Amino acid sequence: MAKHVQLHVRLGEPDWTKHTYARTEPGAGLMLLGSVQRGQQRGALAQKDDGTYVMVVGDYEMPLNQHQIRAALQSGRTAPPRTTWSTRKPSNTVPVVVIKKRRVVSATA
């Protein structure tokens, strides 16, 4: 019996652009939705013209369990958005700079 692997779905363009490129040619047959993780495999989540969901990595398409994907999308059981690094606001204080004078050694002959 196969072990049940949970799917993690993230929706949005910033997620699928890490795994594949935008299909701009007419008749491409894919609508890119986000990213999906199945165990250790990660890729872009796409829906084909016939309504089936696939995981896309580059040009390679892997079929997904349609029931699990539909359940994840309908229940809103998607992974939380990734946390972004907080941008620190520039501080209004001027940094303190300490200049230490070096000793000068005179060479006496």
Residue frames relative to the residue before (quaternion, step in Angstrom):
aa qw qx qy qz dx dy dz
M 1.0000 0.0000 0.0000 0.0000 0.00 0.00 0.00
A 0.4283 -0.7199 0.4896 0.2421 3.56 -0.84 0.97
K 0.4738 -0.6641 0.5022 0.2868 3.53 -1.07 0.78
H 0.4559 -0.6832 0.5035 0.2683 3.55 -0.99 0.89
V 0.1198 -0.7882 0.6025 0.0365 3.57 -0.74 1.09
Q 0.3452 -0.7555 0.5234 0.1899 3.54 -0.71 1.08
L 0.3225 -0.7384 0.5632 0.1833 3.54 -1.06 0.80
H 0.1584 -0.7516 0.6332 0.0955 3.55 -1.06 0.82
V 0.1055 -0.8170 0.5669 -0.0023 3.55 -0.69 1.15
R 0.0372 -0.7493 0.6608 0.0244 3.56 -1.08 0.84
L 0.2399 -0.7919 0.5486 0.1197 3.56 -0.76 1.02
G 0.6154 0.5658 -0.4166 0.3573 3.55 -1.16 0.62
E 0.6386 -0.5782 0.3750 0.3424 3.53 -1.22 0.61
P 0.6316 0.5400 -0.3811 0.4052 3.67 0.83 -0.72
D 0.6693 0.5052 -0.3136 0.4456 3.60 1.10 -0.52
W 0.7284 0.4302 -0.2838 0.4514 3.63 0.77 -0.82
T 0.5847 0.5987 -0.3864 0.3877 3.62 1.09 -0.45
K 0.5820 0.5814 -0.3769 0.4258 3.61 1.22 -0.28
H 0.7681 0.4000 -0.1766 0.4678 3.57 1.15 -0.58
T 0.8071 0.0357 0.0062 0.5893 3.60 1.13 -0.49
Y 0.4938 -0.6430 0.4989 0.3062 3.56 -1.31 -0.05
A 0.6075 -0.5604 0.4166 0.3787 3.57 -1.26 0.41
R 0.3237 -0.7330 0.5695 0.1833 3.54 -0.98 0.89
T 0.0514 -0.8436 0.5344 -0.0134 3.59 -0.19 1.27
E 0.5688 0.6053 -0.3940 0.3934 3.59 1.19 -0.41
P 0.5343 -0.6299 0.4457 0.3451 3.60 -1.03 0.72
G 0.8059 0.2580 -0.2074 0.4908 3.55 -1.05 0.77
A 0.2791 0.7827 -0.5144 0.2117 3.60 1.14 0.49
G 0.3238 -0.8027 0.4531 0.2132 3.57 1.10 -0.63
L 0.7003 0.4105 -0.2731 0.5162 3.60 1.24 0.19
M 0.1183 -0.7384 0.6576 0.0916 3.53 -1.12 0.76
L 0.2773 -0.7870 0.5339 0.1366 3.58 -0.47 1.22
L 0.1821 -0.8363 0.5153 0.0444 3.58 -0.72 1.12
G 0.7531 -0.2544 0.2341 0.5597 3.59 0.98 -0.81
S 0.5574 -0.5668 0.4468 0.4104 3.55 -1.04 -0.77
V 0.1569 -0.7679 0.6161 0.0784 3.52 -1.26 0.52
Q 0.1282 -0.7647 0.6272 0.0745 3.54 -1.14 0.74
R 0.0341 -0.7726 0.6335 -0.0270 3.54 -0.83 1.09
G 0.7921 -0.0978 0.0153 0.6024 3.57 -0.12 1.30
Q 0.7839 -0.2463 0.2136 0.5284 3.57 -0.65 -1.13
Q 0.5733 0.5881 -0.3803 0.4251 3.59 1.27 -0.07
R 0.0386 -0.7880 0.6144 -0.0047 3.54 -0.96 0.91
G 0.1788 0.7781 -0.5884 0.1280 3.54 -1.11 0.71
A 0.6346 -0.5071 0.4098 0.4149 3.52 -1.33 -0.04
L 0.3406 -0.7101 0.5790 0.2109 3.56 -1.08 0.78
A 0.0440 0.8001 -0.5936 0.0744 3.55 -0.73 1.09
Q 0.2556 -0.7300 0.6114 0.1672 3.52 -1.28 0.54
K 0.3524 -0.7396 0.5378 0.1987 3.54 -0.80 1.04
D 0.6972 -0.4769 0.3340 0.4182 3.56 -1.28 0.26
D 0.6874 0.4725 -0.2909 0.4686 3.60 1.08 -0.63
G 0.6207 -0.5935 0.3217 0.3987 3.62 1.29 0.15
T 0.5598 0.6012 -0.4066 0.3998 3.61 1.19 -0.09
Y 0.3710 -0.7212 0.5475 0.2060 3.54 -1.15 0.70
V 0.0409 -0.7883 0.6138 -0.0097 3.54 -1.05 0.86
M 0.3596 -0.6681 0.5962 0.2624 3.53 -1.33 0.39
V 0.1421 -0.8070 0.5721 0.0358 3.56 -0.73 1.10
V 0.0129 0.7468 -0.6645 0.0224 3.54 -0.97 0.98
G 0.7964 -0.0319 -0.0400 0.6026 3.56 -0.30 1.28
D 0.7549 -0.2858 0.2455 0.5368 3.58 -0.52 -1.21
Y 0.5766 0.6096 -0.3700 0.3988 3.58 1.26 -0.15
E 0.1711 -0.7884 0.5876 0.0623 3.57 -0.87 1.03
M 0.1041 -0.7845 0.6102 0.0377 3.57 -0.86 1.03
P 0.4361 -0.7018 0.4877 0.2820 3.61 -0.79 0.91
L 0.2268 -0.7607 0.5964 0.1192 3.54 -1.15 0.71
N 0.5855 -0.5386 0.4610 0.3931 3.54 -1.29 0.32
Q 0.3797 -0.7739 0.4631 0.2059 3.56 -0.33 1.28
H 0.6422 0.5330 -0.3287 0.4420 3.57 0.99 -0.81
Q 0.6738 0.4967 -0.3006 0.4572 3.61 0.91 -0.91
I 0.6613 0.5007 -0.3153 0.4610 3.60 0.94 -0.84
R 0.6654 0.4933 -0.3126 0.4649 3.60 0.86 -0.89
A 0.6455 0.5158 -0.3220 0.4622 3.58 0.98 -0.80
A 0.6597 0.5017 -0.3118 0.4646 3.59 0.95 -0.83
L 0.6897 0.4740 -0.2894 0.4646 3.60 0.93 -0.83
Q 0.6929 0.4790 -0.2875 0.4558 3.60 0.94 -0.82
S 0.7096 0.4505 -0.2723 0.4683 3.59 1.00 -0.73
G 0.4407 -0.6875 0.4670 0.3391 3.57 1.23 -0.25
R 0.4189 0.7044 -0.4651 0.3346 3.58 1.25 0.37
T 0.2665 0.7494 -0.5553 0.2429 3.54 0.54 1.17
A 0.5943 -0.5779 0.4211 0.3682 3.55 -1.16 0.54
P 0.5436 -0.6124 0.4458 0.3615 3.58 -1.05 0.64
P 0.5930 -0.5680 0.4090 0.3980 3.58 -1.10 0.52
R 0.5571 -0.6079 0.4468 0.3471 3.52 -1.13 0.67
T 0.4529 -0.6646 0.5140 0.2983 3.52 -1.06 0.74
T 0.2718 -0.7503 0.5811 0.1593 3.52 -0.99 0.82
W 0.5755 -0.5697 0.4469 0.3800 3.50 -1.18 0.49
S 0.4153 -0.7029 0.5131 0.2649 3.53 -0.86 0.93
T 0.3340 -0.7217 0.5687 0.2103 3.51 -0.98 0.85
R 0.3411 -0.7479 0.5338 0.1985 3.52 -0.72 1.06
K 0.4299 -0.6721 0.5364 0.2753 3.51 -0.99 0.83
P 0.5263 -0.6236 0.4539 0.3580 3.56 -0.99 0.70
S 0.4346 -0.7120 0.4863 0.2602 3.52 -0.90 0.91
N 0.4677 -0.6899 0.4855 0.2638 3.54 -1.09 0.73
T 0.6084 0.5555 -0.3644 0.4341 3.59 1.20 -0.23
V 0.4354 -0.6742 0.5360 0.2620 3.51 -1.15 0.67
P 0.4545 -0.6876 0.4764 0.3059 3.60 -0.81 0.85
V 0.4287 -0.6873 0.5298 0.2512 3.54 -1.13 0.72
V 0.0977 -0.7838 0.6128 0.0250 3.54 -0.83 1.03
V 0.1432 -0.7849 0.6001 0.0572 3.56 -0.78 1.05
I 0.1489 -0.7784 0.6066 0.0638 3.56 -0.80 1.05
K 0.1416 -0.7834 0.6020 0.0622 3.54 -0.67 1.12
K 0.3734 -0.7242 0.5380 0.2158 3.51 -0.84 1.04
R 0.3726 -0.7195 0.5425 0.2218 3.55 -1.02 0.79
R 0.5128 -0.6238 0.4896 0.3288 3.51 -1.16 0.56
V 0.2441 -0.7446 0.6029 0.1499 3.51 -1.03 0.73
V 0.1561 -0.7821 0.6002 0.0605 3.56 -0.66 1.13
S 0.2055 -0.7756 0.5838 0.1240 3.52 -0.72 1.05
A 0.3530 -0.7309 0.5503 0.1958 3.51 -0.93 0.93
T 0.0980 -0.7953 0.5968 0.0405 3.57 -0.53 1.14
A 0.3192 -0.7732 0.5254 0.1554 3.47 -0.89 0.97
